[in-house]
Each structure stands twice: as C-alpha cells, then as structure tokens.
Amino acid sequence: MHGTTEKYHAMHYVVTLDGVPSAPTENTGRLNAFMSMWGDCKIEFEVCTGTMLSRQGAGLTETILRCLSSAYESGADAVFFYEDDALLFEESFCDEDYRRELLMSSPDDALLLLIGAHDFWIDQEKLDEKLGGNPERFSRGDSEYLPLLQSFGTYGFAVLRNKMQRVISLLNAELEECTKQARKCSPDLCIYQFDKNTEGVYVIDPLIVDHKRGTYSNSWKKFRKDTQNGEIWMGKRKVRDMLAKKLIKTWKNTKGF
C-alpha cells in the first residue's frame, strides 16, 4: 500500500485516432461518443492523439509512451489511460476520492494497475507464496488486486508517478525491439517483462472498465467479430471469468520467470 499525500494530481488520457487525417474513417465520431458516455463522470480528460505507423501496434505503443512521458514531465502523481471505446462498469469510479484510494491501496510493487483488460493469467505463485493465497484488498467494497503474468488490452490502466519512468523504459524497449525484429509491437504484453522479484502487474477485480462492442480495431484493421454481441469477454467483470488458455512463452524474461 502506498503512502498518502496531501498533494495529489491524476491525469486522465483518452487515446484516440479520431481527427487524425491518415486514420481509417471508422474512427470518426469516436471521441465525441466517448466524452458523451463518460460525461456524467465529470472527469477532466486530456486527449492523447494517436500516431499512425505502418507496423502493427507501433502507433499505439508510441502514443502511450508519448503521453505517459508528458504526464511524468508535467509532475502528475498518477495517470489513467483509456481508449476511446472504453465503457464504465463501476459508477463509484467517478468519485475522485475513490480513484485516489484505488491507487494508494494498490500493492507497493505494482508497476501498473489494470482497470480493464481480458484473457488474464494470474500469478498463482506470487498469490500463494508471497500473499498467502489472499490477494490484497481495496478498502471499498469487495474488490481485490490480483497479480498477473499476462493480459490483453490497453483500454483501461493506471500508473503511479514512482513507476512511470520504469514503464516508459519498457515501452521504449518494446518500440525499439519490435522494429529491429520486424514483428508487431505489443504495449500490453511488454509490460510483463518485469523483474518478478521486485515488480508486478495487477488488475482490480472486479473490473472497472469494459470495452465497447463491435468497434473497429485499429491494431487489427478490422471490426471486432460479432458486432452484435461482441467478443466473449466483453461485458464480464470477474477476472476468473476471463482467464487465458495459455501463457505466451515468448514474453517470459530471464529476470522474472
């Protein structure tokens, strides 16, 4: 659990390609739709304008990296990221004190806290050996912080200031490596190349943010399957209802695994 401080300023970035001249036309109107859906929440969102790059995932990686660096340079105590197709599950999240407590109660080794994602792989070893089988809990409601080894999606997450530079370094490394290796960039998976002895990635369970059904995927350059009902994980909040079938071995690193 992180210490509290009188000074606390969190930034909220919504990542969007709406209005970017070279972006697919399917992005038109998505930013306004997001702002309308989240309007009652009274969160002051900053627009994180997306970058169009030819390599899959590179534009998103660069975009998050740029805005996270900007948040750090501005002196923000924390930063939340959302994609413009993120939906709100938990109305309590609209309360500023709730959001602050959510971050301040998170585990000390948390590099990043997911508030929305899917296809999780829980770090059962950490859960059993370091936490005695009982995850750390959020003081409000029945929520808990689950340690992870894998997840997919960047449509809802938060980073505290003392971890920003470390996350920036991981994103920088991913952008360089995916270009060098001529492969797709994965900003969601590269975060898991952490030192397992001192760092971790956590998800708040149940989730706070959902993903809108049937939206155009800029990474995959297509509409998500079944535009009527969405992917199988959409609409679900409990992490254990969205577990991955396998752990991607290529993302394991020598320090952490």
C-alpha positions in Angstrom: 0.0 0.0 0.0 1.3 3.4 -1.0 1.6 6.3 1.5 -1.0 9.0 1.1 0.0 12.6 0.4 -1.9 15.9 0.6 -0.7 16.8 -2.9 -2.4 14.5 -5.5 -3.0 15.2 -9.1 -4.1 12.5 -11.5 -4.2 12.9 -15.3 -6.7 11.1 -17.4 -5.8 10.4 -21.1 -8.2 9.1 -23.7 -6.3 7.6 -26.6 -7.9 8.3 -30.0 -7.4 8.4 -33.7 -10.5 10.5 -34.2 -9.5 13.5 -36.3 -6.1 12.1 -37.4 -6.0 12.8 -41.2 -4.5 9.4 -42.1 -6.6 7.3 -39.8 -9.4 5.0 -41.0 -12.7 6.7 -41.4 -14.2 4.3 -38.9 -12.6 6.4 -36.1 -14.8 9.5 -37.0 -17.0 10.4 -34.1 -15.5 8.0 -31.5 -14.0 10.8 -29.3 -17.3 12.6 -29.1 -19.1 9.3 -28.3 -16.6 8.6 -25.5 -17.0 12.0 -24.0 -20.7 11.7 -24.1 -20.7 8.3 -22.5 -18.4 9.4 -19.7 -19.9 12.9 -19.4 -21.8 12.3 -16.1 -18.5 11.2 -14.5 -17.1 14.7 -14.5 -13.6 13.5 -15.2 -11.3 16.1 -16.9 -10.0 14.1 -19.8 -6.9 15.0 -21.8 -6.8 13.9 -25.5 -3.9 11.6 -26.3 -3.9 11.9 -30.1 -2.8 8.6 -31.7 0.0 8.2 -34.2 -0.4 6.2 -37.4 2.6 3.9 -38.1 2.7 1.0 -40.5 3.9 -1.6 -38.1 1.1 -3.3 -36.2 0.9 -1.9 -32.6 3.7 0.6 -33.1 1.4 3.6 -33.3 -0.4 2.6 -30.1 2.9 1.9 -28.3 4.4 5.3 -29.4 1.2 7.1 -28.4 1.0 5.7 -24.9 4.8 6.3 -24.5 4.5 9.9 -25.6 1.5 10.7 -23.3 3.0 8.9 -20.3 6.2 10.8 -20.7 4.2 14.0 -20.9 2.3 13.1 -17.7 5.6 12.5 -15.9 7.2 15.7 -17.2 4.1 17.7 -16.0 4.5 16.4 -12.5 1.4 14.3 -12.4 1.1 12.0 -9.3 -0.7 9.4 -11.4 -2.1 8.9 -14.8 -5.1 6.9 -16.1 -5.3 5.7 -19.7 -8.5 4.9 -21.6 -9.1 4.0 -25.2 -12.0 5.8 -26.9 -14.1 2.6 -26.9 -13.8 2.1 -23.1 -17.0 1.9 -21.1 -17.6 2.3 -17.4 -18.7 -0.6 -15.2 -18.3 1.0 -11.8 -20.0 4.3 -11.2 -18.1 4.7 -7.9 -15.1 5.3 -10.1 -16.5 8.8 -10.9 -15.7 9.8 -7.3 -12.2 11.4 -7.1 -11.6 10.0 -3.6 -12.4 6.5 -4.8 -9.9 6.8 -7.6 -7.2 8.1 -5.3 -7.8 5.3 -2.8 -7.8 2.7 -5.6 -4.3 3.7 -6.5 -3.0 4.4 -3.0 -4.2 1.0 -1.8 -2.6 -0.9 -4.7 0.4 -3.2 -3.9 3.7 -1.4 -3.5 5.4 -3.4 -6.2 2.7 -2.6 -8.8 4.2 -1.2 -12.0 0.8 -0.8 -13.5 -2.8 -1.3 -12.3 -5.2 -2.6 -14.9 -8.8 -1.4 -14.5 -9.9 -3.1 -17.7 -8.4 -5.9 -19.8 -9.1 -9.6 -20.8 -7.5 -13.0 -21.1 -5.7 -12.9 -17.8 -3.1 -15.3 -16.5 -3.0 -15.0 -12.7 0.4 -15.2 -11.0 -0.5 -18.1 -8.7 3.0 -18.4 -7.3 3.0 -14.8 -6.0 -0.5 -15.2 -4.8 0.3 -18.4 -2.8 3.9 -17.8 -1.6 4.0 -14.0 -1.0 0.4 -13.3 -0.3 -0.6 -16.5 1.5 -3.3 -17.2 -1.1 -5.1 -14.0 -0.2 -4.8 -11.0 -2.6 -4.5 -7.5 -1.2 -7.9 -5.9 -1.0 -9.3 -2.5 -1.9 -10.8 -0.7 1.1 -14.1 -0.1 -0.7 -16.5 -2.9 -1.5 -15.3 -6.5 -2.3 -12.6 -5.6 -4.8 -9.1 -7.1 -4.7 -5.8 -6.7 -6.5 -4.8 -9.8 -8.4 -1.1 -10.3 -9.6 -0.8 -11.2 -13.2 1.7 -12.7 -15.7 -0.3 -11.9 -18.8 -3.3 -9.9 -20.0 -4.5 -8.3 -23.3 -5.8 -4.8 -23.9 -4.7 -1.2 -23.1 -8.2 0.3 -22.8 -8.0 0.9 -19.1 -5.0 1.2 -16.8 -3.2 3.5 -14.4 0.4 4.2 -13.4 1.6 6.0 -10.3 4.4 8.6 -10.6 7.1 6.5 -8.9 6.6 3.8 -11.6 6.2 6.0 -14.6 9.9 6.0 -15.7 10.1 2.2 -15.4 7.0 1.8 -17.6 8.4 4.3 -20.0 11.6 2.3 -20.3 9.7 -0.9 -21.0 7.6 0.8 -23.7 10.8 2.4 -25.3 12.4 -1.0 -25.4 9.4 -2.6 -27.0 9.2 0.1 -29.7 12.9 -0.4 -30.5 12.8 -4.2 -30.4 9.7 -4.7 -32.4 11.2 -2.6 -35.2 14.5 -4.3 -35.0 12.9 -7.8 -35.0 10.3 -6.8 -37.7 7.4 -8.0 -35.6 4.2 -6.4 -34.3 4.5 -4.2 -31.2 2.5 -5.2 -28.1 2.3 -2.4 -25.5 0.0 -4.6 -23.3 2.4 -7.6 -23.2 5.7 -5.9 -23.0 4.9 -4.6 -19.5 5.2 -8.2 -18.3 8.9 -8.2 -18.9 9.5 -7.1 -15.4 11.7 -8.3 -12.5 9.4 -10.6 -10.7 11.3 -10.3 -7.5 10.6 -6.6 -7.2 7.9 -5.7 -9.6 4.4 -6.8 -10.7 1.4 -6.0 -12.8 -2.0 -6.1 -11.0 -5.7 -6.0 -12.0 -8.5 -4.7 -9.9 -11.2 -7.5 -9.6 -14.0 -7.0 -10.5 -13.0 -4.7 -13.4 -13.9 -1.1 -13.6 -13.8 -0.6 -17.3 -15.4 -2.6 -20.2 -14.8 -2.5 -23.9 -17.5 -1.3 -26.3 -18.8 -4.0 -28.6 -18.4 -4.0 -32.3 -15.9 -1.2 -32.7 -13.3 -1.0 -35.4 -9.9 -2.3 -34.2 -7.1 0.0 -35.5 -4.4 -2.6 -34.5 -6.1 -5.4 -36.4 -7.5 -3.2 -39.1 -11.0 -4.8 -38.9 -14.2 -4.8 -36.9 -14.2 -7.0 -33.9 -16.1 -10.2 -34.5 -19.8 -10.4 -33.8 -20.6 -6.7 -33.8 -23.9 -7.5 -32.3 -22.8 -9.3 -29.1 -19.0 -8.5 -29.0 -16.1 -10.7 -28.0 -16.8 -13.4 -25.5 -15.1 -11.4 -22.7 -17.0 -8.2 -23.3 -19.4 -7.3 -20.6 -17.7 -9.5 -18.0 -16.3 -8.1 -14.8 -14.8 -11.0 -12.9 -11.2 -11.8 -13.8 -11.6 -15.5 -13.3 -14.3 -15.5 -15.9 -11.8 -14.3 -18.5 -8.7 -16.4 -18.0 -6.4 -17.1 -20.9 -6.0 -20.7 -22.2 -2.2 -20.4 -22.3 0.7 -18.2 -21.3 2.6 -16.8 -24.2 6.1 -18.2 -23.6 7.9 -15.6 -25.8 7.1 -12.9 -23.3 8.9 -14.6 -20.5 12.1 -12.9 -19.5 15.2 -14.2 -17.7 14.9 -12.0 -14.7 11.3 -12.5 -13.9 10.5 -16.1 -14.9 
